[in-house]
Amino acid sequence: MNALLKASGLIDKLSERVGATVIWLVLAAVLISAGNAIVRKAFNTSSNALLEIQWYLFSTVFMLGAGYAFLKNAHVRIDFISSHLSPRMRNWIDIVGIIVFLVPLCLLLMKVSWPLFENAWVSGEMSQNAGGLIRWPAYLLIPAGMTLLLLQAASELIKRIAFLRGAIADPLGHGEEPSIEDELAREIEEHAKHAQEEVR
């Protein structure tokens, strides 16, 4: 188990580095978008390459950042329900979700997207828009992103199993800060108590 946890730590570091890198692409996309808008308004001209590079950058953030989002537990989760479950049950649900849904999805998307990338690479496929960009980097983002997400899924699976075996603390632990739902529930409860006191 220690060797697996060490491997999990290395995967986590990789996801951290990728996440810390791709986050700068958001700034790049904003600057390019703003620059393109200024040029269009000031000089009544535009570039399809600049328009397309914006969605290339957005796609890069979305695809390569998926593993980082999983690491940070930032993906969509029904906290209102999961917060009422025991830590062991939450981790079991994650294990089933990773094995039954996430891993097959990653493998399927990798299998389907790789030929698209290969064909675009060999043919030198270009955008249909005049002055547009070459297409293979966009296609490569899909298998690359799914590979990173699959690696992070393996890391998260190791951590869930390690927790169930008592080797580490709960990887899904909320820490000291209550969730937004918990804060809302507490405020509603306080208002209800206050209203009852006023009625009395």
C-alpha positions as CSV (number, residue, x, y, z in Angstrom):
1,M,0.0,0.0,0.0
2,N,2.9,2.4,0.7
3,A,4.2,2.0,-2.8
4,L,0.8,2.7,-4.2
5,L,0.4,5.8,-2.1
6,K,3.8,7.0,-3.2
7,A,2.7,6.5,-6.9
8,S,-0.5,8.4,-6.0
9,G,1.6,11.3,-4.6
10,L,3.6,11.5,-7.8
11,I,0.4,11.6,-9.9
12,D,-1.0,14.3,-7.6
13,K,2.2,16.3,-8.2
14,L,1.8,15.9,-11.9
15,S,-1.8,17.1,-11.8
16,E,-0.8,20.0,-9.6
17,R,1.9,21.1,-12.1
18,V,-0.4,20.8,-15.1
19,G,-3.2,22.7,-13.3
20,A,-0.8,25.5,-12.2
21,T,0.4,25.8,-15.8
22,V,-2.9,25.7,-17.7
23,I,-4.5,28.2,-15.4
24,W,-2.3,30.9,-17.1
25,L,-4.0,30.0,-20.4
26,V,-7.2,31.6,-19.1
27,L,-5.3,34.9,-18.8
28,A,-3.9,34.4,-22.3
29,A,-7.4,33.7,-23.7
30,V,-8.7,36.9,-22.1
31,L,-5.9,39.0,-23.4
32,I,-6.2,37.6,-26.9
33,S,-10.0,38.1,-26.8
34,A,-9.6,41.7,-25.6
35,G,-6.9,42.4,-28.2
36,N,-9.0,41.0,-31.0
37,A,-12.0,43.0,-29.9
38,I,-10.0,46.2,-29.8
39,V,-8.4,45.6,-33.2
40,R,-11.8,44.8,-34.7
41,K,-13.4,48.0,-33.3
42,A,-10.4,50.3,-33.9
43,F,-9.3,49.0,-37.3
44,N,-12.4,47.2,-38.6
45,T,-10.4,44.0,-39.1
46,S,-10.1,40.6,-37.5
47,S,-8.3,37.3,-37.7
48,N,-9.8,33.9,-37.7
49,A,-6.6,32.5,-36.3
50,L,-7.0,34.8,-33.2
51,L,-10.6,33.7,-32.9
52,E,-9.8,30.1,-33.1
53,I,-6.8,30.3,-30.7
54,Q,-9.3,31.4,-28.0
55,W,-11.2,28.2,-28.2
56,Y,-8.0,26.2,-28.5
57,L,-6.9,27.8,-25.2
58,F,-10.3,27.2,-23.5
59,S,-10.2,23.6,-24.7
60,T,-6.7,23.2,-23.3
61,V,-7.8,24.5,-19.9
62,F,-10.9,22.3,-19.9
63,M,-9.3,19.1,-21.1
64,L,-5.9,19.2,-19.4
65,G,-7.4,20.7,-16.2
66,A,-9.9,17.8,-15.7
67,G,-7.4,15.8,-13.6
68,Y,-6.5,18.8,-11.5
69,A,-10.2,19.5,-10.9
70,F,-10.6,15.8,-9.7
71,L,-7.5,16.2,-7.5
72,K,-9.0,19.3,-5.8
73,N,-12.5,17.7,-5.6
74,A,-13.8,20.6,-7.6
75,H,-16.0,18.6,-10.0
76,V,-19.8,18.5,-9.7
77,R,-20.9,16.6,-6.6
78,I,-24.3,16.5,-4.9
79,D,-22.9,17.8,-1.5
80,F,-26.4,18.1,0.0
81,I,-26.7,14.3,-0.2
82,S,-23.1,13.2,0.3
83,S,-22.6,15.4,3.3
84,H,-25.2,13.3,5.1
85,L,-23.5,10.0,4.3
86,S,-20.8,8.4,6.4
87,P,-17.2,8.9,5.2
88,R,-16.9,5.2,4.4
89,M,-20.1,5.3,2.3
90,R,-18.9,8.4,0.4
91,N,-15.6,6.7,-0.4
92,W,-17.3,3.5,-1.5
93,I,-19.6,5.5,-3.8
94,D,-16.5,7.2,-5.3
95,I,-14.8,3.8,-5.8
96,V,-17.8,2.5,-7.7
97,G,-18.1,5.7,-9.7
98,I,-14.4,5.7,-10.7
99,I,-14.4,2.0,-11.7
100,V,-17.8,1.7,-13.4
101,F,-18.1,5.1,-15.0
102,L,-14.9,7.2,-15.1
103,V,-12.3,4.7,-16.2
104,P,-14.4,3.2,-19.0
105,L,-15.3,6.8,-20.2
106,C,-11.7,7.8,-20.3
107,L,-10.6,4.7,-22.1
108,L,-13.5,5.0,-24.7
109,L,-12.7,8.7,-25.4
110,M,-9.0,7.9,-25.8
111,K,-9.8,5.1,-28.2
112,V,-12.2,7.2,-30.3
113,S,-10.2,10.4,-30.3
114,W,-6.7,9.0,-31.2
115,P,-7.6,8.1,-34.8
116,L,-9.0,11.7,-35.2
117,F,-5.7,13.1,-34.1
118,E,-3.7,10.6,-36.3
119,N,-5.8,11.5,-39.4
120,A,-5.4,15.2,-38.8
121,W,-1.6,14.8,-38.2
122,V,-1.1,12.8,-41.4
123,S,-3.3,14.9,-43.6
124,G,-2.3,18.3,-42.2
125,E,-6.0,19.1,-41.7
126,M,-6.6,22.9,-41.4
127,S,-9.6,24.9,-40.3
128,Q,-12.2,25.5,-42.9
129,N,-12.2,29.2,-42.0
130,A,-9.8,31.4,-44.1
131,G,-6.6,32.0,-42.1
132,G,-7.6,29.4,-39.5
133,L,-5.3,27.1,-37.5
134,I,-4.1,23.6,-38.0
135,R,-6.4,21.1,-36.4
136,W,-4.3,18.3,-34.9
137,P,-3.4,20.2,-31.6
138,A,-7.1,20.5,-30.8
139,Y,-7.7,16.8,-31.5
140,L,-4.6,15.8,-29.4
141,L,-6.1,17.5,-26.4
142,I,-8.8,14.8,-26.1
143,P,-6.5,11.8,-25.6
144,A,-4.0,13.8,-23.6
145,G,-6.7,15.2,-21.3
146,M,-8.3,11.7,-20.8
147,T,-4.8,10.2,-20.0
148,L,-4.3,12.8,-17.3
149,L,-7.8,12.3,-15.9
150,L,-7.3,8.5,-16.0
151,L,-4.0,8.9,-14.1
152,Q,-5.7,11.0,-11.5
153,A,-8.6,8.5,-11.3
154,A,-6.0,5.9,-10.4
155,S,-4.5,8.1,-7.7
156,E,-8.0,8.9,-6.3
157,L,-8.9,5.2,-6.3
158,I,-5.7,4.4,-4.4
159,K,-6.5,7.0,-1.8
160,R,-10.1,5.8,-1.4
161,I,-8.9,2.2,-0.8
162,A,-6.2,3.4,1.5
163,F,-8.7,5.3,3.6
164,L,-11.0,2.2,3.8
165,R,-8.1,0.2,5.0
166,G,-7.3,2.8,7.7
167,A,-4.0,3.9,6.1
168,I,-4.8,7.6,5.5
169,A,-7.3,10.2,6.6
170,D,-10.5,10.7,4.6
171,P,-9.5,12.1,1.2
172,L,-13.1,13.5,0.9
173,G,-13.0,15.2,4.3
174,H,-14.3,18.7,4.3
175,G,-11.8,20.0,6.8
176,E,-12.6,22.7,9.2
177,E,-14.7,24.9,6.9
178,P,-18.4,24.0,6.6
179,S,-19.8,23.6,3.1
180,I,-22.1,26.2,1.6
181,E,-25.0,23.9,2.1
182,D,-24.1,23.5,5.8
183,E,-23.9,27.3,6.2
184,L,-27.3,27.8,4.6
185,A,-28.9,25.1,6.7
186,R,-27.4,26.7,9.9
187,E,-28.7,30.2,8.8
188,I,-32.2,28.8,8.1
189,E,-32.2,27.0,11.5
190,E,-31.2,30.3,13.3
191,H,-33.9,32.2,11.5
192,A,-36.5,29.6,12.4
193,K,-35.4,29.7,16.1
194,H,-35.6,33.5,16.0
195,A,-39.0,33.5,14.5
196,Q,-40.3,31.0,17.1
197,E,-38.9,33.2,19.9
198,E,-40.7,36.3,18.5
199,V,-44.0,34.3,18.3
200,R,-43.7,33.4,22.0
